[in-house]
Amino acid sequence: MDRRPRVRRLVLGDYRSYPALDLPLSGAPVVLAGHNGAGKTNLLEALSFFTPGRGFRRAELAECARDAGQGGWAVSVAVEDASQAVEAVQLGTGLEPPDGVTAASRRCRIDRAAVPSAKGFAEHLRVVWLTPAMDGLFAGPSSERRRFLDRIVLTVDSEHGTRVSALERALRNRNRVLEEGRQSGRLDAAWAEAAEREVASLGVAVAAARHETVTRLAALIAVHRDPASPFPWADVSVVGGVEALVANHPALDAEDRYRALLRDTRSRDAAAGRTSIGPHLSDLAVRHGPKDAEAARSSTGEQKALLVGLVLASARLVTAMSGIAPLVLLDEIAAHFDPVRREALYAELQALGGHVFMTGADPALFAELRGAERFEVVPGAVRPAG
């Protein structure tokens, strides 16, 4: 049986607009309504920190500290499993303020015991989200789609972020070695080969994780394809030279082939100051399935519906691959849809089995969300909706 974690208590301290908040929850879907600027998105962002990374705003940690505070902040959640498969657990994270001796640093705790990083939370909680900042995903730069894909991979494989960061460092190292060779007129072949060996190893690992995740996502979308759904199914694939190597060759062979490509492009890359082949340039290709058209060429409304469908599919994938139904954070999503699509969205969300948190300015938008727990958000506080 899949685990269905529920946040039963959310506690904030000096987090953005909240001096202090202690919010008990029932485990039902959560609706957070309030005027723009009241602090609704801050609450969802706080929950998004229970995954590796910098939350869905990708903010510097110090930015999350309340302006009138001491420079630190804390977020804690009490999590119970609706399936009762595991014991309740308390998760905490935050920024420890500088004390004059040590710099500010992030802290993560499970049942009050320190853990090395937010990767430890994956044993208890997985999180997916959709925010207005993602509206231009299909028509925007490929870097945004890579980040979206890597977030999906990270939600099912908590080591993926570490590999991506290591690959970025390895690429910078290769670029530096090539630049030094260009400036001196004599490339150190041994250093270049060592740098390229590391890039190839990490690059194939990153590409393999992306390829496997997208392959599974495409298969799951095919199983759940519903022509009558107002959220059209997406045809997804990952496009990249190294991903193609991974798809067609064993891992060690793919590494050898990628390393050969790196060796053959040294002169060009040295002149350009960058590595011209690798997973850092890959893209997530998305097509509007029913229309067999590029997602980027769809209308704004079609892109929004397609994106919602893709996020719902990624949530199903997380459950299928991890056995944990994810927290689903939807920021200002309902306002974009008519009543028919809203009702369909709420039915899809309840079928997912994860704990859903939604925000919106108008509480009436959530009338069709049955059994929800409703709150009014005002600056610095959250209270039950009257």
Legacy VTK file of the C-alpha trace (Angstrom):
# vtk DataFile Version 3.0
C-alpha trace
ASCII
DATASET POLYDATA
POINTS 386 float
0.000 0.000 0.000
1.278 3.475 -0.883
2.010 5.794 1.996
-0.118 8.959 2.187
1.629 11.483 4.445
-0.442 14.316 5.868
0.842 17.527 7.425
-0.976 17.768 10.747
0.820 20.833 12.060
2.805 23.640 10.424
5.001 25.864 12.586
6.908 28.906 11.315
9.337 31.161 13.134
10.588 34.443 11.650
9.789 33.132 8.183
9.230 35.930 5.666
6.020 37.723 6.756
5.374 35.431 9.748
6.887 36.299 13.154
5.371 33.089 14.509
2.723 30.673 13.294
1.411 27.438 14.761
-1.228 25.992 12.450
-2.914 22.674 13.322
-4.321 20.802 10.326
-6.763 17.929 9.923
-5.094 16.234 6.953
-7.850 17.279 4.539
-7.071 19.342 1.414
-6.032 22.842 2.479
-7.353 26.050 0.911
-5.472 29.254 1.739
-7.414 32.314 0.584
-6.481 35.948 0.989
-5.628 39.175 -0.771
-2.502 39.475 -2.876
0.480 40.095 -0.625
-1.153 38.535 2.435
1.440 35.738 2.637
-0.264 32.761 0.984
2.651 31.861 -1.263
5.046 32.134 1.685
3.244 29.219 3.339
3.592 27.006 0.277
7.220 28.012 -0.138
7.894 27.006 3.464
6.547 23.521 2.706
8.658 23.314 -0.456
11.802 23.435 1.697
11.156 19.839 2.772
12.942 18.736 -0.385
16.579 19.274 -1.372
17.236 22.703 -2.831
16.119 26.251 -2.186
12.348 25.909 -2.339
10.143 26.718 -5.296
11.208 30.358 -5.448
14.870 29.264 -5.557
15.583 32.028 -3.057
18.773 32.570 -1.144
18.145 31.201 2.343
18.772 34.576 3.979
15.976 36.101 1.881
13.441 33.953 3.750
14.271 35.524 7.113
11.757 38.057 8.417
13.024 41.614 8.001
12.579 42.461 11.675
14.006 39.149 12.913
17.494 38.039 13.940
18.540 36.764 10.504
17.433 33.155 10.908
14.192 31.294 10.320
12.604 27.932 11.061
9.885 25.729 9.579
8.569 22.573 11.207
5.881 20.080 10.219
4.287 17.195 12.065
3.590 14.457 9.525
1.220 11.533 9.970
0.605 8.768 7.461
-3.053 8.446 6.502
-2.411 4.811 5.561
-0.900 4.235 9.044
1.984 2.359 7.427
4.616 4.295 9.385
4.923 6.228 12.640
4.252 9.960 12.843
7.349 12.119 12.444
8.408 15.722 12.994
10.518 17.382 10.305
12.274 20.695 10.719
14.490 22.944 8.642
15.682 26.504 8.712
18.551 28.927 8.694
20.689 29.174 11.803
21.660 32.858 12.106
25.336 33.833 12.325
26.673 34.013 15.881
29.811 36.040 15.290
31.939 32.896 15.006
30.166 30.732 12.428
28.333 31.866 9.314
24.616 31.365 8.818
23.849 27.806 7.722
20.883 25.600 6.942
19.833 23.040 9.519
17.664 19.960 8.979
16.169 17.760 11.692
14.042 14.638 11.885
12.336 14.097 15.233
14.650 16.844 16.576
17.797 14.906 15.616
20.114 16.672 13.181
20.503 15.151 9.714
23.135 16.155 7.140
20.769 17.608 4.553
17.211 17.849 3.271
17.742 14.598 1.362
16.815 12.809 4.584
13.256 14.141 4.347
12.631 11.944 1.291
12.078 8.951 3.571
8.998 10.708 4.932
7.777 13.295 2.445
7.866 14.028 -1.280
6.714 17.367 -2.701
5.574 18.565 -6.135
4.366 22.040 -7.028
2.932 24.313 -9.672
3.354 28.083 -9.427
2.644 31.073 -11.709
6.391 31.343 -12.383
6.089 28.099 -14.376
3.459 29.443 -16.799
6.019 30.040 -19.557
7.666 26.639 -19.201
6.963 25.379 -22.721
7.791 28.579 -24.617
10.648 29.672 -22.374
14.349 28.792 -22.441
15.485 25.173 -22.316
17.164 25.820 -18.960
13.716 26.135 -17.342
12.580 22.804 -18.768
15.815 21.138 -17.625
15.187 22.499 -14.143
11.586 21.232 -14.255
12.765 17.783 -15.358
15.538 17.665 -12.776
13.010 18.551 -10.072
10.879 15.554 -11.104
13.946 13.298 -11.056
15.015 14.703 -7.689
11.597 13.961 -6.202
12.034 10.257 -6.975
15.834 10.117 -6.566
17.169 12.338 -3.787
20.768 11.897 -5.003
20.086 13.468 -8.385
20.691 17.029 -7.223
24.098 16.046 -5.871
25.026 14.532 -9.233
23.844 17.593 -11.165
25.844 19.923 -8.906
28.930 17.721 -9.254
28.534 17.741 -13.045
28.359 21.538 -13.076
31.605 21.693 -11.086
33.261 19.165 -13.388
32.253 21.172 -16.460
33.684 24.341 -14.944
36.905 22.466 -14.213
37.198 21.234 -17.818
36.522 24.732 -19.130
39.256 26.090 -16.861
41.766 23.468 -18.016
41.014 24.249 -21.667
41.246 28.000 -21.063
44.609 27.647 -19.347
45.834 25.589 -22.291
44.576 28.185 -24.757
46.291 31.012 -22.910
49.595 29.174 -22.495
49.534 27.658 -25.959
50.117 24.184 -24.518
47.280 22.013 -23.214
48.086 19.648 -20.369
46.660 16.471 -21.919
46.694 14.519 -18.653
44.663 17.198 -16.857
42.251 17.441 -19.773
41.751 13.670 -19.871
41.157 13.542 -16.111
38.643 16.393 -16.322
36.833 14.745 -19.229
36.728 11.384 -17.488
34.899 13.032 -14.585
32.536 14.951 -16.887
31.732 11.775 -18.831
31.047 9.709 -15.716
28.797 12.311 -14.109
27.199 13.327 -17.392
26.124 9.785 -18.195
24.753 9.332 -14.655
22.681 12.525 -14.939
21.502 11.673 -18.451
20.583 8.119 -17.429
18.452 9.357 -14.525
16.653 11.810 -16.789
16.137 9.221 -19.522
14.733 6.630 -17.127
12.419 9.135 -15.455
11.032 10.500 -18.723
10.587 6.978 -20.106
8.580 6.004 -17.035
6.628 9.265 -17.125
5.688 8.739 -20.772
4.554 5.181 -20.038
2.457 6.320 -17.091
0.871 9.106 -19.155
-0.046 6.514 -21.792
-1.765 4.351 -19.178
-3.802 7.258 -17.768
-4.583 8.891 -21.106
-8.183 10.149 -21.103
-9.483 11.837 -24.276
-12.352 13.365 -22.281
-10.104 15.038 -19.707
-9.929 18.850 -19.827
-6.205 18.457 -19.108
-4.703 17.096 -22.339
-2.046 14.427 -22.134
1.526 15.367 -22.929
3.905 13.553 -25.250
7.268 13.905 -23.470
10.830 13.022 -24.394
14.289 14.170 -23.377
16.442 15.599 -26.150
20.210 15.599 -25.828
23.320 14.007 -27.223
24.312 12.200 -24.041
20.733 11.102 -23.362
20.729 9.575 -26.863
23.945 7.714 -26.043
22.404 6.390 -22.828
19.269 5.275 -24.664
21.247 3.291 -27.235
24.339 1.991 -25.428
25.341 0.417 -22.096
26.510 2.944 -19.508
30.249 2.242 -19.833
30.061 2.379 -23.618
28.114 5.651 -23.388
30.829 7.078 -21.121
33.555 6.099 -23.587
31.664 7.662 -26.484
30.952 10.880 -24.575
34.574 11.116 -23.490
35.662 10.741 -27.127
33.312 13.561 -28.125
34.788 15.783 -25.427
38.301 15.010 -26.621
37.391 15.764 -30.242
35.825 19.145 -29.377
38.624 20.518 -27.197
39.802 23.140 -29.676
36.299 24.382 -30.410
35.336 24.442 -26.743
38.548 26.220 -25.744
37.834 28.951 -28.291
34.201 29.258 -27.169
34.990 29.108 -23.452
32.351 26.468 -22.796
31.611 22.766 -23.246
29.431 22.366 -26.324
28.121 18.835 -25.719
26.512 17.478 -22.575
23.461 17.147 -20.328
23.812 20.818 -19.365
22.366 21.599 -22.813
19.608 18.971 -22.948
15.918 19.788 -23.250
12.587 18.307 -22.254
10.482 18.138 -25.414
6.745 18.397 -24.749
3.972 18.055 -27.300
0.218 18.546 -26.976
-0.722 14.888 -27.333
-4.284 15.086 -28.698
-3.256 17.702 -31.292
0.195 16.237 -32.001
1.605 19.772 -31.868
4.491 21.408 -30.054
3.373 22.607 -26.638
5.044 25.968 -27.262
2.736 26.545 -30.257
-0.445 25.909 -28.281
-2.618 28.736 -26.998
-1.976 30.194 -23.554
-5.000 28.380 -22.145
-3.975 25.093 -23.736
-0.456 25.436 -22.339
-1.847 26.028 -18.856
-4.082 22.951 -19.035
-1.242 20.882 -20.503
1.106 21.972 -17.709
-1.429 21.034 -15.034
-1.839 17.627 -16.651
1.936 17.164 -16.730
2.318 18.083 -13.055
-0.498 15.693 -12.129
1.263 12.969 -14.111
4.545 13.705 -12.342
2.763 13.366 -8.991
1.476 9.935 -10.050
4.999 9.007 -11.096
6.371 9.986 -7.687
3.833 7.712 -6.022
4.550 4.857 -8.427
8.338 5.061 -8.046
8.662 5.933 -4.352
5.537 4.448 -2.803
4.832 7.843 -1.206
1.972 10.040 -2.436
3.472 13.543 -2.614
2.424 16.800 -1.070
0.930 18.854 -3.912
1.401 22.634 -3.707
-0.676 24.680 -6.170
-0.202 28.443 -6.040
-2.922 30.595 -7.647
-3.918 27.878 -10.114
-7.720 27.678 -9.825
-8.324 31.244 -11.045
-7.177 30.305 -14.552
-9.928 27.750 -15.135
-13.679 27.773 -15.664
-15.936 25.836 -13.247
-15.845 22.662 -15.381
-12.048 22.515 -15.391
-11.853 23.444 -11.713
-14.166 20.602 -10.757
-12.139 18.206 -12.918
-8.922 19.452 -11.301
-10.254 18.881 -7.800
-11.396 15.372 -8.709
-7.921 14.597 -10.097
-6.234 15.961 -6.979
-8.362 13.897 -4.632
-7.642 10.778 -6.699
-3.883 11.321 -6.329
-3.968 10.494 -2.627
-1.466 13.178 -1.610
-2.030 16.087 0.754
-3.047 19.100 -1.344
-2.407 22.763 -0.503
-3.950 25.429 -2.737
-3.928 29.226 -2.673
-6.195 31.814 -4.267
-7.530 35.305 -3.753
-11.196 34.314 -4.073
-12.450 31.585 -1.710
-15.410 30.969 -4.035
-13.022 29.371 -6.534
-12.702 26.374 -4.223
-16.399 25.714 -3.641
-16.215 22.471 -5.645
-13.316 21.116 -3.540
-15.236 18.831 -1.214
-14.084 18.211 2.342
-11.402 20.891 2.248
-10.039 22.702 5.276
-10.339 26.437 4.563
-8.291 29.292 5.962
-8.106 33.042 5.572
-4.586 34.415 5.250
-3.885 37.931 6.482
-0.471 39.580 6.896
1.441 37.588 9.501
-1.413 35.259 10.455
-3.691 32.438 9.298
-7.158 31.841 10.717
-10.021 29.457 9.959
-12.329 30.836 7.286
-15.580 32.126 8.701
LINES 1 387
386 0 1 2 3 4 5 6 7 8 9 10 11 12 13 14 15 16 17 18 19 20 21 22 23 24 25 26 27 28 29 30 31 32 33 34 35 36 37 38 39 40 41 42 43 44 45 46 47 48 49 50 51 52 53 54 55 56 57 58 59 60 61 62 63 64 65 66 67 68 69 70 71 72 73 74 75 76 77 78 79 80 81 82 83 84 85 86 87 88 89 90 91 92 93 94 95 96 97 98 99 100 101 102 103 104 105 106 107 108 109 110 111 112 113 114 115 116 117 118 119 120 121 122 123 124 125 126 127 128 129 130 131 132 133 134 135 136 137 138 139 140 141 142 143 144 145 146 147 148 149 150 151 152 153 154 155 156 157 158 159 160 161 162 163 164 165 166 167 168 169 170 171 172 173 174 175 176 177 178 179 180 181 182 183 184 185 186 187 188 189 190 191 192 193 194 195 196 197 198 199 200 201 202 203 204 205 206 207 208 209 210 211 212 213 214 215 216 217 218 219 220 221 222 223 224 225 226 227 228 229 230 231 232 233 234 235 236 237 238 239 240 241 242 243 244 245 246 247 248 249 250 251 252 253 254 255 256 257 258 259 260 261 262 263 264 265 266 267 268 269 270 271 272 273 274 275 276 277 278 279 280 281 282 283 284 285 286 287 288 289 290 291 292 293 294 295 296 297 298 299 300 301 302 303 304 305 306 307 308 309 310 311 312 313 314 315 316 317 318 319 320 321 322 323 324 325 326 327 328 329 330 331 332 333 334 335 336 337 338 339 340 341 342 343 344 345 346 347 348 349 350 351 352 353 354 355 356 357 358 359 360 361 362 363 364 365 366 367 368 369 370 371 372 373 374 375 376 377 378 379 380 381 382 383 384 385
